[in-house]
């Protein structure tokens, strides 16, 4: 079973109105798997299709029945790995380590508010490829924590960094064509991060900072990064850690939106304080944050679909006409529609082929080829068959050959050139026109058919529909 997201996006570019009509479609097997939004029995065996889960959107008691919701985006590599890395978009989790239900080192509940609901290993399994981690020196080790006044405490310590790093290593080892990005907010001494990465066996995957593109240049093609095993990008909030930790200073390569409530202004896309302006061309990667200051599952339930996609558009305009390469959210599995996975599909569609969803990219490529190849083939077929067909009709009906040839030229050409519903309608209409108005009116229909013959497939290709 394959999950496919289809998005209709209509924008009035001259004004501020953005009309989004979002339809999430999940294709199941012949047995009739449930669709996004369908009610389901939570806890039952695979009640929804692949890439979905069955749960109530809101965690509040009595908030509603359990429904099927998407938790996995379409693989950004679906249509190949030949584009530069900055032409792909990746689902990213904010505070990836802060899982609900975590206990402190002593076994007491962590009092800090969680940001996610599953392990990093499960996040990676579900298509997350960007991880945001906060590292602290705590108990003579490197821990992933929330903090008070920049310090990690027993009640805010979620887990050792080594545990998460081993989960990342296990994933990269088992999936040799995958690339993961770490955004590390460091509150540690120089060398601590590099030591932990090395102990987890991750150093061999790290993309060398010295090889990263400067001044906003394109990144290497994704396929080259995979072939060279440069499959782990490590960005740090600290300058000067390239040598001690093998980590690149994040804002030399990434522009980032403001996090928390201040970044959620409708129609705007403010930058994070440390980041260069969003329209800076000196950085070729764009990171979009979309989560509240105080993590809320209920907020994610309502906002992780249409409002998130609206933010994509606002940040595209603010980021020098660039779509985000990373979309960072809290509670990525919660939404009232296609959720953060759908937003990732939209960004990948725009980045890779200019479509409203990556689900359309392959179809667009095929139609562009059709628009070029079919008229050529039709011309060759018509050149051979139409004279013979015309002579036959002229002989049967006693009509001038030239009139017959011109009359059938348009309709036959249309039929040969495209199978789209638009041109089929025109083809049928042309035949009706010829039938009711006689062969002498045929040339009028020919002009219509010839116009659609050549322009119809082009419009179809550009729209991505068939």
Residue, then its C-alpha position, 0 to 999 in steps of 0.5 A: x500500500x502506498x500513501x499518496x498526498x494530493x494537494x490543490x493549491x490556488x493562489x491569487x498572487x496579486x493580493x494577500x489571499x491564499x486559498x488552499x484546498x487540501x485533499x489527502x488521499x491514501x491509496x490502499x489495497x483491494x481490501x479497502x484500507x481506510x482513508x485519512x480522516x476515516x474513523x477507526x478502532x484504536x488498538x486494532x490490528x492495522x486499521x489504517x493504511x501504511x504510513x498512517x496511524x489510528x488515534x484521536x487527533x486531540x489528546x483530551x478526553x472525549x475530544x473525538x473518535x479515533x481517526x486515520x491520520x498520516x505520519x509518513x511523507x512520500x519519500x523525497x527520493x521517489x523520483x531520483x537522487x540526482x538533484x542537489x541536496x538543497x532541492x529536497x525537503x525533509x520532515x524534522x522534529x523539534x526536540x526530537x529526544x523529548x518523548x512523552x512518558x520519559x522518566x528521569x535518571x532516578x526513575x521519577x517522571x520528567x517534569x519538562x513538557x514533551x515535544x514528541x510521542x515516539x522514540x528517535x528510532x521510530x521517528x526515523x522509521x516514519x520518514x523523519x530526516x531532521x533531528x533537533x537536539x539540545x546537548x548539556x554536560x550533566x552527571x559527567x556525560x552528554x545528556x539531551x535536556x530541557x533546561x532552567x537558566x541554561x542548566x540541565x537538572x534531574x527533572x529536565x533530563x530526558x536521555x543520554x545523547x549516546x542512546x539517540x546517537x546509537x539509534x541514528x547509527x543503527x538507522x544509517x547502517x541499515x539504510x545505506x541510501x538515507x541521509x539524516x541531519x542533526x541540528x545540535x543546540x550545544x551547551x557543552x564544552x568543545x569536543x564533547x559532541x565529537x567524542x559522543x558521535x565517535x563513540x556511537x560510530x557516527x563519525x564515518x558518516x559525517x559530511x565534512x564541514x570543509x566540503x560544504x558549499x560556501x556562499x550559498x552555492x548548491x550542495x552536491x547531488x544527493x546521489x553523490x552524498x550517498x555514494x561518498x557515505x556523507x550521510x550525516x549532516x551535523x550543524x551546531x549552534x556554536x562557532x569554531x567547532x569544525x575541528x573539535x567536533x566535526x560540526x559546522x556552524x549552522x547559520x553559515x549554511x542555513x537560514x532559519x525562521x523564528x521558533x515559538x509563538x513569535x514565529x507564528x505570525x500569520x502571513x509573515x516569516x520572521x527570522x531567528x535571531x542568530x540567523x541571517x535574513x531569510x532572503x540571504x543568498x549566502x546560505x542555500x538551506x532553509x529551515x522552517x520552524x512551526x511550533x508553539x512556545x509551550x508544546x501542545x498536542x491540541x495545538x498541533x492537532x489543529x495547526x499541523x495541516x492547512x495553517x502549516x501549508x499557509x506558512x510554507x507560502x509566506x516563508x517562500x515569499x520571504x526566503x527569496x522564493x525558496x521552499x523550505x528544506x526542513x520543516x520542524x514541528x512538535x508532535x509530528x504525528x498529530x493533525x486534522x488532515x495530512x499534517x506535517x507529512x503533507x506539508x513535506x510533500x508540498x515542499x518537495x513537489x515545489x522544489x523538485x518539479x514545480x508541482x503542488x505535491x511530489x505526488x505529481x512530479x512523475x506524472x508531470x515529467x511523463x506528460x512533458x515527454x508526451x507533449x513533445x513526442x506524441x505530436x511528432x508520432x501523430x504527424x508521421x502516422x497522419x502523413x501515411x494514413x490520411x491520404x489513403x483514408x481520404x481516397x477511400x472516403x472520396x471513392x465511397x461517397x463521391x466527395x472531393x479528396x481535398x475536402x475529405x482530407x481537410x475534414x478528417x485531419x483535425x479530429x484524427x490528429x487530436x485522437x492521436x495526440x492526447x488521451x486527456x479528457x479535454x482533447x477527447x471532448x474536443x475530438x467528439x465535438x469536432x465529429x458532431x460539428x462535421x456531422x451536423x454541418x456537413x463536410x463543407x463546414x469541416x475546415x472550421x472544425x479543423x482549425x479548432x482541432x489543430x489548435x488543441x492538438x498542439x497546445x492541449x498536451x502542453x497545457x496538460x503537461x504544465x498543469x501535471x494533470x491527465 
